Amino acid sequence: MIPEALQQLWKELAPYHAKLIAVSKTKPNSDLLEAYRAGNRLFGENKVQELVAKAEALPNDIEWHFIGHLQRNKVKYIAPFVALIHAVDSLKLLKEINKQGAKHQRIIPCLLQVHIAREEAKFGFSPEELESIVHHPEIKNLTWVNIKGLMGMATNTPNQELIKEEFSQLKNLFDKLKQQELPAHIHMQELSMGMSGDYKIALTLGSTLVRIGSRIFGARNCQLNA
């Protein structure tokens, strides 16, 4: 089932030139290997400990994306290898990522998370904070960080018009920043939005990265059984 699900998703994404992040959190390594053998190389995890364990056990050409809320004291564990950190939501976190990038002598790609949902539980910069952070005086010194774009999560709702409105807001912010003169290590290239329930809407509004788990691997497991 996993190979068939991937083939269908790749077919849907192809006209939009978007990339698929297979969200493998809580899934056993056997499931990830099945997806890997089907041709998938981009996987997303939201727990540092689980990500590190899987990275050590699975093929080294996998591109690991950290898609969850990242605590500053956990950055050091993924800094040596993570391909993209999707959800940077504070200047303090950016500074820590920069510090770990310098330590490991590698520039770490990141996305800035924007709070677009109506749900208070979601993390991220407000649109006003986003504008402030990209022009913050300290940003120009964070040369071990490569800010590649924005990430956002829509409200968990069946209301497709609301989801469309929220994704449109994020796309407008992305396009607005793209027109501005930004520090050399900030590039509006990637727009990470869309999950299993709303990725089709996200694609029509310009998403370049969709984060999909249940449509590939089935319902989430309660715990890792790798």
C-alpha positions in Angstrom: 0.0 0.0 0.0 2.8 2.4 0.8 4.3 2.3 -2.7 0.9 2.8 -4.3 0.1 5.7 -2.0 3.4 7.4 -2.9 2.9 6.9 -6.6 -0.5 8.5 -6.4 0.8 11.5 -4.4 3.8 12.1 -6.7 1.4 12.1 -9.6 -0.8 14.7 -7.9 2.2 16.9 -7.0 4.0 16.7 -10.4 1.9 19.5 -12.1 2.8 21.9 -9.2 6.5 21.0 -9.0 6.1 20.4 -5.3 8.0 18.0 -3.1 6.6 15.4 -0.8 7.8 15.1 2.8 6.7 11.7 4.0 5.8 12.3 7.7 7.0 9.2 9.4 6.6 10.1 13.0 5.7 7.1 15.2 6.1 4.7 12.3 8.4 1.7 12.5 11.6 1.6 10.5 10.1 -1.2 8.3 7.5 1.3 7.0 10.2 3.9 6.2 12.3 1.3 4.4 9.2 0.3 2.3 8.8 3.9 1.3 12.5 4.3 0.7 12.6 1.2 -1.6 9.6 2.8 -3.5 11.8 5.8 -4.2 11.1 8.2 -1.4 14.0 10.1 0.1 12.4 12.9 2.1 11.1 12.1 5.5 9.7 14.3 8.2 9.9 13.8 12.0 8.7 15.9 14.9 10.5 14.4 17.9 14.3 14.8 18.1 15.0 11.5 19.9 13.0 9.6 17.3 14.6 11.4 14.4 18.2 10.8 15.7 17.4 7.1 16.2 16.0 6.7 12.7 18.8 8.6 11.1 21.3 6.3 12.7 19.5 3.1 11.6 18.3 4.0 8.1 20.1 4.7 4.8 22.4 7.7 4.9 21.1 9.3 1.7 17.7 10.0 3.3 17.0 13.8 3.6 15.6 14.3 7.1 13.2 17.2 7.8 12.4 18.3 11.3 8.8 19.5 11.2 7.8 19.8 14.9 8.2 22.4 17.6 12.0 22.5 18.3 13.3 23.3 21.8 16.6 25.1 21.8 18.4 22.5 24.0 17.6 19.8 21.4 19.1 21.6 18.4 22.6 20.1 19.0 21.4 16.6 18.4 20.1 17.2 14.8 22.5 20.0 13.8 25.1 17.6 12.2 22.7 16.2 9.6 19.2 17.7 9.4 18.3 18.8 5.9 15.7 21.4 6.8 14.1 22.7 10.0 10.6 23.7 9.1 9.3 25.4 12.2 11.6 28.1 13.5 9.4 30.4 15.7 11.8 32.7 17.6 15.0 34.7 17.2 16.4 32.8 20.2 16.0 29.5 18.3 17.6 30.9 15.2 20.6 32.0 17.3 20.9 28.5 18.7 20.7 26.9 15.3 23.4 29.4 14.1 25.6 28.5 17.1 25.3 24.8 16.4 25.9 25.4 12.7 29.1 27.1 13.4 30.1 24.3 15.8 29.6 21.7 13.1 30.8 23.9 10.3 27.7 23.5 8.2 25.0 26.0 7.2 21.7 24.8 8.4 18.6 25.4 6.2 15.5 26.6 8.0 12.0 27.9 7.4 10.2 30.6 9.5 6.9 29.4 10.9 4.0 31.8 10.6 0.9 31.5 12.8 -2.0 31.6 10.3 -4.5 29.3 12.1 -7.4 30.4 14.3 -6.2 27.9 16.9 -4.3 29.4 19.7 -2.2 26.2 20.2 -0.3 26.6 17.0 3.2 28.1 17.2 4.8 30.7 14.9 5.4 34.4 14.2 2.5 36.7 13.6 2.7 38.5 10.2 3.9 41.6 12.0 6.6 39.7 13.9 7.7 38.0 10.6 8.3 41.4 9.0 10.3 42.5 12.0 12.4 39.3 12.3 13.6 39.2 8.7 14.9 42.8 9.1 16.2 42.4 12.7 19.7 43.9 13.1 21.0 40.6 14.5 19.8 38.5 11.5 22.7 39.6 9.3 25.2 38.0 11.8 23.5 34.5 11.7 25.6 33.3 8.8 25.4 29.6 9.7 21.6 29.7 9.1 20.1 29.7 5.6 16.4 30.8 5.9 14.8 29.3 2.8 11.2 30.4 3.2 8.1 30.0 5.3 6.0 27.3 6.9 2.5 27.4 8.2 -0.4 25.2 9.4 -4.0 25.9 8.7 -6.8 25.5 11.2 -7.9 21.9 11.7 -11.4 22.3 10.2 -13.6 20.9 7.4 -14.2 24.5 6.4 -12.3 24.7 3.1 -12.9 28.4 2.6 -11.2 29.1 5.9 -8.2 26.9 5.0 -7.9 28.6 1.7 -8.0 32.0 3.4 -5.2 31.0 5.8 -3.0 29.5 3.1 -3.6 32.6 0.9 -2.4 34.8 3.8 0.8 32.8 4.0 1.4 32.9 0.3 0.9 36.6 0.2 3.4 37.1 3.0 5.8 34.8 1.1 5.4 36.9 -2.1 5.7 40.2 -0.2 9.0 39.1 1.3 10.2 37.8 -2.0 10.0 41.4 -3.4 12.0 42.9 -0.6 15.7 43.3 -0.2 16.6 40.8 2.4 19.9 39.7 4.1 22.1 37.5 1.9 21.2 34.3 3.8 17.4 34.8 3.6 15.8 33.5 0.4 12.1 33.0 -0.2 12.4 29.7 -2.1 10.3 27.2 -0.2 6.7 27.4 1.1 5.9 24.5 3.4 2.1 24.2 3.8 -0.4 21.4 3.4 -0.9 18.1 5.2 -2.9 15.0 4.5 -6.3 16.8 5.0 -5.6 20.0 3.1 -2.6 19.5 0.8 -4.7 19.8 -2.4 -5.7 23.3 -1.4 -2.1 24.2 -0.4 -0.9 23.1 -3.8 -3.3 25.4 -5.7 -2.0 28.3 -3.6 1.7 27.7 -4.3 3.0 25.2 -1.7 6.4 23.8 -2.7 6.6 21.3 0.2 3.7 19.2 1.5 4.0 17.2 4.7 1.9 14.0 4.4 1.8 11.1 6.8 -1.5 9.3 7.1 -2.2 9.1 3.4 1.1 7.2 3.0 1.4 5.2 6.3 -2.1 5.0 7.6 -3.3 6.3 11.0 -0.6 7.4 13.4 0.7 4.9 15.9 0.5 5.7 19.6 4.2 4.9 20.1 7.2 4.1 18.1 7.8 0.4 17.5 10.8 0.4 15.3 
